[in-house]
Amino acid sequence: MNPCMSAPTEIDQIAERVERLLLRYDELLRTNVLLSEQVQSLTHERDSLMSRLGAARARVDALLLRLPETQAHRDNA
């Protein structure tokens, strides 16, 4: 048996490691794309919730401004 054929050479080992690294790199790229999409989606959701919160606060503030008037009318009745 030829020793060169049975034992992987250093070049073969390096080539195998490079292949594994390239596969891992592709995997990480796909993961990064998915995570970027999640961040974009969550950022949009956060912005929407903040807008809704601002609108709700404005409605509550408007109602609070009306409370003293309403209370004053009840006291006079």
C-alpha positions as a Python dict, from the first residue, in 0.01 Angstrom:
ca = {
    (1, 'M'): (0, 0, 0),
    (2, 'N'): (131, 340, -92),
    (3, 'P'): (168, 566, 219),
    (4, 'C'): (77, 873, 14),
    (5, 'M'): (-263, 727, -73),
    (6, 'S'): (-363, 613, 277),
    (7, 'A'): (-264, 913, 488),
    (8, 'P'): (-405, 1254, 401),
    (9, 'T'): (-138, 1501, 313),
    (10, 'E'): (-102, 1834, 484),
    (11, 'I'): (-248, 1999, 173),
    (12, 'D'): (-550, 1766, 188),
    (13, 'Q'): (-601, 1846, 554),
    (14, 'I'): (-579, 2219, 484),
    (15, 'A'): (-820, 2184, 191),
    (16, 'E'): (-1066, 1997, 414),
    (17, 'R'): (-1044, 2265, 682),
    (18, 'V'): (-1095, 2538, 422),
    (19, 'E'): (-1405, 2355, 293),
    (20, 'R'): (-1543, 2331, 646),
    (21, 'L'): (-1469, 2699, 706),
    (22, 'L'): (-1644, 2795, 383),
    (23, 'L'): (-1950, 2593, 483),
    (24, 'R'): (-1950, 2758, 825),
    (25, 'Y'): (-1910, 3100, 661),
    (26, 'D'): (-2213, 3036, 437),
    (27, 'E'): (-2409, 2920, 742),
    (28, 'L'): (-2318, 3236, 930),
    (29, 'L'): (-2414, 3454, 633),
    (30, 'R'): (-2759, 3294, 622),
    (31, 'T'): (-2797, 3335, 997),
    (32, 'N'): (-2692, 3698, 971),
    (33, 'V'): (-2952, 3764, 701),
    (34, 'L'): (-3224, 3605, 915),
    (35, 'L'): (-3118, 3803, 1222),
    (36, 'S'): (-3108, 4126, 1022),
    (37, 'E'): (-3462, 4060, 902),
    (38, 'Q'): (-3571, 3996, 1260),
    (39, 'V'): (-3410, 4320, 1379),
    (40, 'Q'): (-3583, 4512, 1100),
    (41, 'S'): (-3918, 4354, 1186),
    (42, 'L'): (-3878, 4417, 1559),
    (43, 'T'): (-3766, 4774, 1496),
    (44, 'H'): (-4078, 4834, 1287),
    (45, 'E'): (-4295, 4676, 1556),
    (46, 'R'): (-4128, 4889, 1827),
    (47, 'D'): (-4180, 5206, 1625),
    (48, 'S'): (-4544, 5116, 1570),
    (49, 'L'): (-4595, 5048, 1941),
    (50, 'M'): (-4424, 5373, 2035),
    (51, 'S'): (-4653, 5560, 1798),
    (52, 'R'): (-4958, 5390, 1946),
    (53, 'L'): (-4833, 5468, 2296),
    (54, 'G'): (-4790, 5834, 2203),
    (55, 'A'): (-5144, 5847, 2066),
    (56, 'A'): (-5281, 5679, 2378),
    (57, 'R'): (-5095, 5922, 2600),
    (58, 'A'): (-5237, 6213, 2404),
    (59, 'R'): (-5589, 6074, 2449),
    (60, 'V'): (-5534, 6023, 2822),
    (61, 'D'): (-5394, 6376, 2855),
    (62, 'A'): (-5699, 6513, 2673),
    (63, 'L'): (-5928, 6319, 2905),
    (64, 'L'): (-5739, 6440, 3211),
    (65, 'L'): (-5783, 6799, 3095),
    (66, 'R'): (-6157, 6740, 3080),
    (67, 'L'): (-6182, 6588, 3428),
    (68, 'P'): (-6169, 6911, 3629),
    (69, 'E'): (-6442, 7062, 3408),
    (70, 'T'): (-6658, 6755, 3450),
    (71, 'Q'): (-6592, 6749, 3826),
    (72, 'A'): (-6678, 7118, 3855),
    (73, 'H'): (-7009, 7059, 3672),
    (74, 'R'): (-7093, 6773, 3907),
    (75, 'D'): (-7018, 6988, 4213),
    (76, 'N'): (-7249, 7264, 4085),
    (77, 'A'): (-7535, 7027, 4010),
}
